[in-house]
């Protein structure tokens, strides 16, 4: 069974979003803000319960507008920022006063952080105890999806059992036949993809900002300097790496700039939209072809995320969006389905196994690697005669996805468990401990 045009549009629109900052740390701020707003009063205690991958990604990332990191600081910011209805844009108006107030609250707050190991989905539970009572918020499945909000025993929001609230990865229930998927992508109307055009512009703006400010790790700036000094060639791959690193520097480095992300990650939007835009400019592709290539890349990314999970133990930017870049670039080049499938297989054969060690400024390095991996996989694919079953690679992309799913399920989060233990050990001196 193939995927229909209307399903693709619905899936893309509901999983392409605008955010400021890393979505994991934003979820914590959002949940605490909603809980506190529900009950009001002076807070004395904040109890957080987080899924393991959200904890890992929120641990070290810089909070926009602060140039600082920390789960407890994020929780305290939730008390000083009351715009929780803005969702993932909650930090849009953050200022020095809000930051100062949040830091001033830390000494008088009892903040407890626990982990929910029983879920592979996004999970943020925030309980705020004040002199007015107890506020409670639960976010599940998506970073801004509040399913429960309570003031003491009164439910202000109760949607935990609503499975129809959004069109998620679970709605993808077809065998990914590349030829049929291409036919559907080709049938999309230009006007249906206008939201992707907006995402390209926003992410390119963040890239230029990250480069000019030498933000985060400074990788985008360093690439630009190497190109300008003639040390590395000013070609499509190096320009794509420069811009994507600049955007990642800005986002992971705490610059208060908007990003359009997809399928659970702002970095995924950076990693797909920017390099395909740069490649399209280099190839002289039409805007319609570019938008369709990104739509195709997003769907391929979604197929990988469905088997790995939305927030995963593997580096999603390399494994999932790497596949998306390879497929999207092949589409821009006018490749036929067998060559496109080769590009996806090359990417997975080459880069399967790179783990995620949390969201942080050094993510810019992996994102730049994902860009090079995806673009080169597409450029190499025409010279391959097909894959034999070997290692993780199956006889086709569908079988490879099944192999990925098997391996990840068998791993049972072992790498995440040990990574979290490492983070706990590293942060034991300043008491950012989990129970």
Secondary structure, DSSP 8 states (H G I E B T S, - for coil): ----HHHHHHHHHHTEEEEES-HHHHHHHHHHHHHHHHH-S-EEEEEEEEEHHHHHHHHS--BTTTTB--HHHHHHHHHH---GGGGGGTTTT--HHHHHHHHHHGGG-EEEEEEETT-SS-EEEEEEEETTEEEEEEEESSTT-EEEEEETTEEEEE-TT-TTSS--GGG--S---HHHHHHHHHT--GGGGHHHHHHHHHHHHHHHHHHHTT-TT-HHHHHHHHHHTTSS---HHHHHHHHHHHHHHHHHTT---EEEEETTBHHHHHHHHHHHHHHHHHHT--HHHHHHHHHHHHHHHHHHHHHH-SS-SB-HHHHHHHHHHHHHHHHHTT--HHHHHHHHHHHHHHHTT-B---SSTTHHHHHHHHHHHHHHHHHHGGG-----SBTTB-SSHHHHHHHHHHHHHHHTTHHHHHHHHHHHHHTGGGT----
